[in-house]
Amino acid sequence: MRKIIGILILAATLYSFTQMKMSDYITLFDDSSSGKYYKYGESFYFESFDNNKEVINEHEYFIKYRKYGWGDIDTTYYRKGTDYYYHINRYTFEESIVLPTNPKVGDSWMENDQSWSYEIISDRQKFKTPAKKYINCIKVHCKQLTNRDKKKNQEYFLFYSPEFGFVGNVDSKGKTLSYLSEIKLNAREGEKIGGR
């Protein structure tokens, strides 16, 4: 019986993925009724956007909240430019590239403070997670250059799907660190996403 229930839950999750009407390598939702739930090791995090945008240095930014399973919340400010997606440091007002808007193999960039380097090393990458198999992902090699983020790996790989945006990452040995588990678009009051 448990096996049947597990199969039904997996089927419902996969069905919900196939019904999504999304596209782009970076997902910028217009309001907080949509969100993404990621498994993160033994824990999780949930991403959603504010209903409002914020103008910083004459650019309008989407405000994304990431709430971790242990209670911490990160806030990031994103915008889509002509050639790149950007995020801005709210304290220094320095922008860094997140990803090219039309990514291709060989594209490379650095974090504004030169602490990380990034390079797209594949644009036809498969990425398999317990929730879904993705094809035609771009794979981004990330390398820490200054040891600024001591709690983070020195090197890892990000995967972005052209339909679902960021879908997960792995360490330098290929071990999955996080992956997209569920998406909820236009949720109604009281609806839940994710869970343990």
Beta strands, then each sheet from edge to edge (+ up, - down):
strand 1: 35-40
strand 2: 43-56
strand 3: 59-68
strand 4: 73-80
strand 5: 84-88
strand 6: 95-100
strand 7: 108-110
strand 8: 116-128
strand 9: 133-144
strand 10: 155-161
strand 11: 165-171
strand 12: 176-184
sheet 1: 6+ 5- 4+ 3- 2+ 1- 12+ 11- 10+ 9- 8+ 7-
end
